[in-house]
Every structure is written in structure tokens, then in C-alpha cells.
Amino acid sequence: MQHWTYLGIAIIAEVIATSALKASDGFTQWLPSLLVIVGYGLAFYFLALTLRSIPVGVAYAIWSGLGIVLVSVIALVLYGQKPDLPAVVGMALIITGAVVMQLFSRTAGH
């Protein structure tokens, strides 16, 4: 169960880093730039720990899928970037795909 905690930390760290990337203004703003560097470092470290027990394809699908959705929510809140209907449908399909993999795929490590 610890591997899911590691994956959760990796996702949160990646979302923070990606969200701070816009605010870094091409790495000209030091605090957001620091968040980007530290966030991505933590994200990849905890993803590496996750891969000890979750197959890379499954871990990456969940990591990137949830990352896309969470970054989109943060972009809406912080930057007013509202996704259109096709983007929302696409994100719903990504979430559905991750759920299907977790519930029904033997690759997911059941």
C-alpha cells in the first residue's frame, strides 16, 4: 500500500511543479522556479520508488492522467484558463481509462 502513497506524492509534486512553471515566467522568477525544480525532483524520486512495485505503464498512466486533470483544475483557478467541452470530455476519458486499468487489468498488480 505504501507504493500508492509514493505515487500520490509524485503526482502532487508534479502538479505543483507544472503549475509553478507558468508563474516562473521562463525561470525569471526565483520562487516559482525553485518550486519547479524541487517539485520535479520530488516527483521523479517518488515515481522511482513507486516503480519498485507498480508496473511502469500503470504507474505512468495514473501519474500523467491525474496530473493532466489536476493541472487543468489549477490552471482554471489560478490563471482563469477554462477548458472547453472537448477538453473536459478528453479528461473524463483519461480518468475512465485509469480506473479501467486499475480495476480490470492484471497488469495493475492485482
PAVEX-922316 format. One record per residue (C-alpha): residue number from 1; residue in three letters; x, y, z. Coordinates in nm, 2 decimals, decimal comma. Example, Ala and Ser with C-alpha at 12.3 -4.5 7.8 and 13.67 -1.06 7.14 Angstrom:
! residues 2
i/aa/c1/c2/c3
1/ALA/1,23/-0,45/0,78
2/SER/1,37/-0,11/0,71
! end
This chain:
! residues 110
i/aa/c1/c2/c3
1/MET/0,00/0,00/0,00
2/GLN/0,30/0,23/0,05
3/HIS/0,36/0,24/-0,32
4/TRP/0,02/0,41/-0,37
5/THR/0,13/0,68/-0,12
6/TYR/0,45/0,73/-0,31
7/LEU/0,26/0,76/-0,63
8/GLY/0,02/1,02/-0,47
9/ILE/0,32/1,22/-0,35
10/ALA/0,48/1,20/-0,70
11/ILE/0,15/1,32/-0,86
12/ILE/0,11/1,61/-0,62
13/ALA/0,48/1,72/-0,66
14/GLU/0,45/1,71/-1,04
15/VAL/0,12/1,91/-1,03
16/ILE/0,28/2,18/-0,81
17/ALA/0,59/2,19/-1,03
18/THR/0,39/2,21/-1,36
19/SER/0,16/2,47/-1,22
20/ALA/0,46/2,68/-1,10
21/LEU/0,62/2,66/-1,44
22/LYS/0,39/2,92/-1,59
23/ALA/0,45/3,15/-1,29
24/SER/0,83/3,11/-1,32
25/ASP/0,80/3,32/-1,64
26/GLY/1,07/3,14/-1,82
27/PHE/1,27/3,08/-1,50
28/THR/1,30/3,46/-1,44
29/GLN/1,10/3,45/-1,11
30/TRP/1,31/3,27/-0,84
31/LEU/1,03/3,14/-0,61
32/PRO/0,82/2,97/-0,88
33/SER/1,14/2,85/-1,04
34/LEU/1,25/2,69/-0,72
35/LEU/0,91/2,52/-0,69
36/VAL/0,95/2,38/-1,04
37/ILE/1,30/2,23/-0,97
38/VAL/1,21/2,09/-0,63
39/GLY/0,87/1,97/-0,74
40/TYR/1,00/1,78/-1,04
41/GLY/1,29/1,64/-0,83
42/LEU/1,04/1,50/-0,57
43/ALA/0,80/1,38/-0,84
44/PHE/1,06/1,17/-1,02
45/TYR/1,21/1,04/-0,69
46/PHE/0,88/0,92/-0,56
47/LEU/0,78/0,79/-0,90
48/ALA/1,10/0,58/-0,90
49/LEU/1,01/0,44/-0,55
50/THR/0,66/0,36/-0,69
51/LEU/0,81/0,16/-0,98
52/ARG/0,96/-0,09/-0,73
53/SER/0,61/-0,24/-0,70
54/ILE/0,38/-0,10/-0,97
55/PRO/0,44/-0,17/-1,34
56/VAL/0,58/0,14/-1,52
57/GLY/0,29/0,16/-1,77
58/VAL/0,03/0,15/-1,50
59/ALA/0,21/0,40/-1,27
60/TYR/0,28/0,64/-1,56
61/ALA/-0,08/0,62/-1,69
62/ILE/-0,22/0,71/-1,34
63/TRP/0,05/0,97/-1,28
64/SER/0,01/1,15/-1,61
65/GLY/-0,37/1,11/-1,63
66/LEU/-0,43/1,26/-1,28
67/GLY/-0,17/1,52/-1,34
68/ILE/-0,34/1,64/-1,66
69/VAL/-0,67/1,67/-1,47
70/LEU/-0,53/1,84/-1,16
71/VAL/-0,31/2,08/-1,36
72/SER/-0,62/2,18/-1,56
73/VAL/-0,82/2,25/-1,24
74/ILE/-0,53/2,46/-1,10
75/ALA/-0,50/2,64/-1,43
76/LEU/-0,87/2,73/-1,41
77/VAL/-0,84/2,85/-1,05
78/LEU/-0,51/3,04/-1,07
79/TYR/-0,49/3,15/-1,43
80/GLY/-0,85/3,15/-1,55
81/GLN/-0,78/2,90/-1,82
82/LYS/-1,12/2,74/-1,87
83/PRO/-1,11/2,41/-2,07
84/ASP/-1,37/2,37/-2,34
85/LEU/-1,61/2,08/-2,38
86/PRO/-1,38/1,86/-2,59
87/ALA/-1,10/1,91/-2,33
88/VAL/-1,34/1,81/-2,04
89/VAL/-1,46/1,50/-2,24
90/GLY/-1,10/1,41/-2,30
91/MET/-1,01/1,44/-1,93
92/ALA/-1,31/1,23/-1,84
93/LEU/-1,18/0,96/-2,09
94/ILE/-0,84/0,97/-1,93
95/ILE/-0,99/0,92/-1,58
96/THR/-1,20/0,64/-1,71
97/GLY/-0,90/0,47/-1,87
98/ALA/-0,70/0,49/-1,54
99/VAL/-1,00/0,34/-1,35
100/VAL/-1,04/0,06/-1,60
101/MET/-0,67/-0,02/-1,59
102/GLN/-0,68/-0,03/-1,21
103/LEU/-1,00/-0,23/-1,17
104/PHE/-0,97/-0,48/-1,46
105/SER/-0,61/-0,51/-1,58
106/ARG/-0,39/-0,79/-1,44
107/THR/-0,10/-0,56/-1,53
108/ALA/-0,20/-0,33/-1,25
109/GLY/-0,06/-0,58/-1,00
110/HIS/-0,37/-0,74/-0,85
! end
